[in-house]
Amino acid sequence: MRSPHRTDPHQYGHDRSDTPRNPYDELGTLDDGPLEVTSLEEFFDEDTAERRDEPEQEPEWTPPVHRRGGRRRRGRFAGLPLAVKAVVGLVVLASFVALGDRWALLYAEHEAADTLEDRLDLAAAPEVEIGGFPFLTQLAGKRLDSVRVTVPDVAADRVSLAKVSATAHDIRLDADGLTSVRGARVPRLDGDVLLSFADLNRELGASQVTFTGDGRDRVRARGTLPVAGRDLRLRAEATIQRQGERGIATRIGGMRLDIGDLATYRPGTRASDGLHLTPQASADLARETRKAKALLSVPAIVRRLGVSDAAAREALSDDGELAELTGSPRFARQAQSLNLIDLALDNPAVLRGLGLDPDLLDALSRLTRPVLADRLSLSFELPEPEHGTMRLRDVRVEEDGIRVRLTGSELAVGSS
């Protein structure tokens, strides 16, 4: 058996002998020839063994993929139950149907407004609101639940109606589709008419007289009225009342024109009407000798004052007697009751002595009660419908104007 530490002498070209081997000779022999490797696997196995001692590098992180089997991502509603999908579909369909219904409603309201504007010869198109839902179902049945019409600025005699609003109920249509409505029948209608104070001030007052409410059925007029080049203070009250079934009229009362603090003019034929001194002016006669003598110098006035001719002569000649006569309460009351209009033509000097312009009194004499009342009165009447009836009911004065309730029945519009 060959010793493990012995080498075959024929391998290195030496003969076998007992002489000890030089180890350097063996190293030199190894350096002489190429390194023998039996296979590539042995070479790489050695390289891999060397790398086993090095720490392993962790692989780069990538987000997880949740797709199953590599299929495409499904829609957000894919997991919903079939019943839920059906409900969602119905809601979407109902939304489109409602949108179409509202469009048809707006179209019908626009067409109705244009038709009313043409047939009623209105200054502006009215506002039309068709009630009830859905509209297309009502149209198919030729019957509307309600229609509200608002007409602004309607001319009525000397004034304008600020707004006429009416709601028709249970309307029966004579129509073939949406665009071929020939007429309608209105079994019942209700609404109101508004006559605003702003319009009254503009149309009757001409920016000089203002109208305001004074109770449920009364209107107060205050302002100025030019007469013979002077602006006189005007006061009047108007009572609002129905005139027949379709008209409204006013009864003017309490009319007066104030000439400063000197006199007040009330048109009319009653004893209290005419031109009279104010309580202040009649009381001032006791202190103003010139004015008192101007009155007592006219016999007709003396008789109306209830003063005897002898007492008048003494008062004119003695200031003491004059002061005693004019200072009595009876004389002041009698002076205040004098109708100075009656003295305007016959005694112009007396009027000037009292501080009154004869031209002004002459103009007042022509400003009769009907003339003055006509400048302040208002009235209007609703047109009589061709079919059915229309009436005005309750009349009431509100903060913004005069409002009248409107009713109607069995009305027909168009071919119906």
Summary of the structure (lengths in Angstrom):
residues: 416
radius of gyration: 57.2
end to end distance: 140.1
largest distance: 203.7
contacts: 1109
relative contact order: 0.10
helix: 36%
strand: 31%
